[in-house]
């Protein structure tokens, strides 16, 4: 293997002491919480910080809420032209594809640019699907809150009471939904468990196409170090939402894709959304691509990505139209009752993002003192953002493929070159 294809870092074996679990039936046999671990950074620098995109989104909101905040703009040709130019600029700067949508009482705009896959020729379109990654979390949170409304659970319900052995520490549903359980994200431990050489960047992207069982997720959650004591602070966790997905399937005796279709996608009018369990995608799709640096391994197509790596933490594929439809349906009470909506949107933490239950808020760029509500998502080759005003009338939804995963954030486009004018256009 060429030297430039390897990351010269001291990477240890990530699963030392973990049990070889397979399948959901192995949950109760998971390794104890004090099992020895070896911390190992991934060969891809930018994926180690799960809150990096949220920080960019918050910066965009602060920039958009400038001196003109609160001044409603007419839906002029200039606004549309500015948004179209932002799409073209992001593609010119290195994004593989961009699909974006803005909705207000006076303006409905959708734009797209670039191509559907790395080195491809088919043009991206506004109705193309893409991986929404952690924008899945508000949808899973909606299903959980529906169970609470039915009386199946309460926010204080213990994970151990529903799914014994799934996590090494006993935490509550509310702590998982709000990322205050202390559970690890664990995604990198899943990946490195599959690798023979943890420093091989080619192998790293190759194993993104492997299937990841529920047993794999349980093992990773028990192997990765616990981040903090439950209830003592905010620590973003994919493992927590994967656990919630397993809990939903157990109490409903139904697969999660069916639950999402029947209780989220259909009632919200999301006609182009899916919860896939394999890399295969039908229809127009914006495929993941990762940029690892001009002096390193360059570009990687991640067309083979297996969504079982994310499961309930981020496996949904959707469109900007569907994402906007979901947010509108959620905040206007079409999916859960008004009191539940308020509970979901109420922050449990002010660290990095004011995070509620599966959603977080940022300053409304148009109305000082008010907020936009939603989430962001970052797969290994796609970034997404989806936010709405509290009344559901002003919304943005954005998907960008071609993710820069280097530490040099200036290596490609600036994500906020698109996000800021979108936020400003809602005024």
Helices and strands as residue ranges (DSSP letters): G 3-5, G 24-29, G 45-48, H 52-64, H 77-92, E 97-103, E 108-114, E 130-131, G 133-136, H 137-150, H 159-162, H 173-177, H 187-194, H 201-206, G 207-209, H 214-223, H 238-252, H 256-260, I 261-265, H 266-268, E 274-275, E 289-291, E 299-301, G 307-309, G 311-313, E 316-318, H 320-331, H 338-345, E 354-355, E 360-363, E 371-378, E 382-389, E 395-401, E 403-404, H 416-425
